[in-house]
Amino acid sequence: MIKIALVGNPNSGKSTLFNALTGLHQKTGNFPGVTVDKKVGHIKFENGAVAELVDLPGTYSLYPKSLDEQVAFEVLCDPANEDHPDLTIVVADASNLKRNLFLVSQIIDLKIPVILVLNMMDMVEKEGDVIDTIRLSERLGVKTIGLSARNKDGVEELLHAILQPIPVPQYDFIDVKKIAPDLIDRVRSVVKVNSDFSAFQIINNLNEIDYFEKHKDKKNKIEDALNTFIIDKNQLQQKESVERYKVINRLVEECITHSSAIKTETFTHKLDSILTHRVWGYAIFLLVLFFIFQTIFFLAAYPMDWIESMFVSISEWASNSMPPGELSNLIVNGIIAGLSGVVIFIPQIALLFAFIAILEDTGYMARVSFIMDKMLRKFGLNGRSVIPLISGVACAVPAIMSARTISNWKERIITIMVTPLMSCSARLPVYTLLISLVIPQDEKLGFFNYQGMILMALYLVGFLAAVFAALVMKWILKAKEKSYFIMELPVYRTPQWRNVGLTIYEKVKIFLWDAGKIIVAISVILWFLSSHAPADRFDQIDKKYEGHVIWKELDSEIVEAKIASEKLEASYAGIIGKSIEPVIAPLGFDWKIGISLVTSFAAREVFVGTMATIYSVGDADNTQSIQDKMRAELDLKTGLPKFTIAVGFSLLLFYAFAMQCMSTLAIVYRETKHIKWPLIQFTYMSVLAYLASLLVYQLMK
């Protein structure tokens, strides 16, 4: 199996090519020692050969300025790295070749086997330009292939080229030795490297290469040489950049023929004049969000109803088919009830990730970052913070990891600290359940559904909470480091539906597997706690009802429901819930909700599975959905429905603000390398959730 690294500038179409080459044969993990995403796929060839393709994070050069770029640097520049490739495929945006050739030229000078892929050739042809790929290949000394990853034009040629012997580039793109000749000779005398440029990289990034952590003697010798020659690394890099662009400019003039026609204003520029407008840009973004949340409630309702009916039927069939006892109780009220709390929300999760993938694929997400930069700077953030914040709508874990691209320490820490306030997909099942409980489906404002409007309001509340929390931290945290924001705006493209489909498949699979394991496991534990009690408490309840004539005169279903309710309250779960009830009672929550608050600290979506289990154990009727059971719950003090609008909105705001995700806290610790940040985050979010919930309930009850 050959190991291939896929590398390129951001927005060069690298991920599209990765999906085109690997399809469903891919998995996501982490690079060793860091939290940077590692996407690995396998290419299966017709002759039986298999290649492992590693999609490296996007980078503009081999001078790392963020964790993402650091990973790309280590994999390519450190031969001892476990992911160091046998072959490197460099993806360059053919429509902006001059900028992309800088990274290409550096990788060529590392003297590792290279295939240069000129992506987006369809865009070049559309502009009327011509790239002489044969001449470019000869001048660079590497195999060069023009293709369009989105249309899969040229992909077969690339697959064929991978199977051919790829030689190491024979000559240097620039003579880097003339920049620091004595120092490069000294480095090459200490450590064996492929080229002068590899030695040059060691000079500039000695502390970033893991190899020297295991070879301290060699590191010390190189450090002595650096001290002897007293070099300025910034000056060395500037000289190298100047030399490279001298050659790149000549190369572009030789190999690219530009259209002589006068180019009219492009579609991208016309659209940007509206979508990045200082007024209309924000208005259109809000309309896009409004449309997304209306659609999520409207379209997802049909498959969700079908899934709900299916689980009710399965539950009814299981309880009728199996003999009464512990096993049937576990399967019906533990496993099936827990699973229903996961599977029913797949349509909404799929729709949410579909919209996010479409926004990214079309190029609109980059525009959102651009228009939000000026506003976010007032709150201690910058335009790059938009990507983590919007990604937080999907999941806070990868969103926090994506803050690595923010070079400013203060802005990065603030972004990490406030991102979990954005309503993630784990909150979506909770929102959906509670909104549908307290807001009737047929209530509308004109054409617009109230449920969808409230869902959007919750997401906006999360965003507002995030920016105001950032403002507070801006004044608390002190840093002198300067901030900058540079982002390339890609051209608008129609979404690649294959990529959108792969994204939905991958995210739903992760939700089902990762969240599903937690929810079902907690559901089974909760079933046990709800179905068992200390000593003979259950026997005492049975005896209480056996001896009274009044109970015999009532309908048997009423008596059974009463017995089940009292047993639930006397169970281990009931004891836990009762112990925390005094603390949460001012929020309108009872002991049953209290149990859900405790269990959902593992993951927010566990709330739904917990409620499903509690109400299944406490109710002998398996023909009702979880929503129907919760809707029928009565407050023993008032005799009115338990889940009133006041209780519903109190719970909604609690889950909007509370830090109830152990995975997020773990990733914050790993990204910040200090326990104080997750502790501060957990504390301020919990206090905010409690106060907001208390205020809303007391005002609305």
C-alpha positions, 0 to 999 in steps of 0.5 A: 500500500502506498501512502499519498499526501493530498496538500494544497492552499485553502479553497483549492478544491482539495476536499472535493478531489479527496471525495472524488478519489475515495468516495465512501472509503474514508474515515476521520481521526486525529493526527498523533499528539494534536486535535487536528482532524485527520481525514484518511481515505483509500483508493482501490485500483482495478489491478488490485492495488490500494493507496492510502490518501491522507488529506492534509489541512490547507496551507499557503506555505511551509512556514506554519502560523497555525496548528493546521499549517503545523501539521502539514509542515510536520508530515511533509518536512519530517521524514520520521513522521508516521504520515510522511508520504511516498507520494505527494499530490499538490492541488493548485487552483488553476484560476489563481496559479501564481499564488498557488505555485509558491507552495508547489515550488517549496514542496518540489524543493523538498525533493519528494515525489510530486504530482501537480494537479491543476484543479478548476481547469473548467474555470480557466477555460470559461475565462478564455485562458490557456495553460500549457500544462506540458511546458509547465511540467517540463519547467517544474520537473514534475508530472502535471495534470489538469482536471476539474474535481467537481466534474470528475474530468481528468480524475481517471488520468490522475489515477493512472499517473499514481500507479506509474513510477514518480521520480524525485524532482531532479533540480531545485526551483530556486538555489536556496543555498545562496541565501545562507550557504555556510549555515546550510552546509553546517546543517547538512553535515549534522543531519542527513536531508534530501536537499538544501531546502530541507536544511533551510527548513530546519534552520527556520523551524528547528523547534517544530520538527519532532525528529530533533526531540529524539536526537537532542545532540544533533539539535544542540549542534544546529542551535550552536551553529544558529548562535554562531551565525546570528541569523534573522529568520524573518529575513531569510524567509523574505529573501526566499519568498522574493527569489521564488516569486521571481521564478514564478512570475517568469513561469506564469508568463511562459505557460499561461496565455490570457484571453485578449477579450475585455472581461466584463464584470463577473457573476461573482463580483455582481453577486458580492455587491449584494451579499457582502453589502453592509446592510443587505448582507446582514439582512440576506443572512438572516433570511437564509437562517429563517428559511433553514429553520422553517424548512427543518421543521416543515420537511422533517415533520413527515419522516419524523412522524413515520419514525415515531409511528414505527417505534410505537408499533415496535414497542407495542409488538414487543410488549405483546409478544414477549412474556412479562418480566425483567427482560421484556421490561428492559427491551421495551422501556430501556433499549427501544425507548432509548433508541427512539430518542436517537433515530427520530431526530435523524431527519432534522440532523440530516437537513441541518448538515445538508444546509451547512454543507451547501452554504460552504460548497457554494462559497457563501460561508466565506462571505458571511465571515467577511461581512461579520469581521467588522462587527465581531472585532468590537466584541474581541473576535475577528472574521475567522471566528465566524467559522467556529461559531457557525460550525458550532451550529453543527457541533462544538467539538470540531468548531472549537478545533477549527479555531486553530486557524486564528493566530491571535491568542486572545481572539482564539481563547475567546472564540473557544470560550464562547463557541459552545453557546451556539446551539449545536445539533445535540440541542436540536432534539431537545428544542424540537421535543419541547417546542412541539410540546408547548407550541401547537403545530398548526399555529402560524403567522401568515405562511410562517410556522411559529415552531420554526420561528421559535427555533430560529430565535433560540439560535439567535439567542445563542449567537447574541449570548456568545458575542456578549460573553466575548465582549466581557472576556475582551475586557478581562483578558489582556494581550498585546498581540496584533490581530489581522484577518485575511480570507480568500473569497472563492468564486460562487459555484453550484453545490456538489451534491455528491459532497453534500450527500457524503457530508450528510452520510458521515455526520448522521453516521457519527450522530447515530453511532457516537450519540446513540451509544451514549444514549442507549447506554444511559437509557439502560442504566436509567431503566435499571434505576427507574425499575428498582428501589431500595429494600421492599419499597415496591412491595409496600406500594403493591400492598397499599393498593391490594387492601383498599376496596376503593382501588378495586372499583376504579378502572384497572388502567388508572390503578396500574398507572397510579402504581407505576407512577408511585413506583417510579417516584420510590425508585433509585432514579426517583430518589436522585431526582427528589434530592436535586428538586429543591434546587431546580424547583424555582425554574419550574422543573420537577424531579423527573426533569432533574434526572434528565438534567443530570444524565444529559451532562454526558451529552445534551441529546441524552435528555430526550432518551432519558425522558423517553425512558422515564415516561415509558417506565412510569407508564404502562401504555406503550401505544403512545409516543414520548410527546403524548406521554409528556403532554398528558403529564399533570402537575399534582399541585395544580391539576394542570398540564406539567409542561406549560409554556413557562416550563417549556421556555424555561427548559429551552433557555436552560439547554440553550446556555448550559454546558452539558457536553463532556466532549466539549469540555475535554476538547477545550482542555486539549486545545488550551492545555490548561484545566482552568479554561474548561472550569471557567467555561462550565461555571459561567455557562451554568450560572447563565443557564440557571439565571436565564431559566429562573427569570423566564419561568418567574415572569411567565408562570 
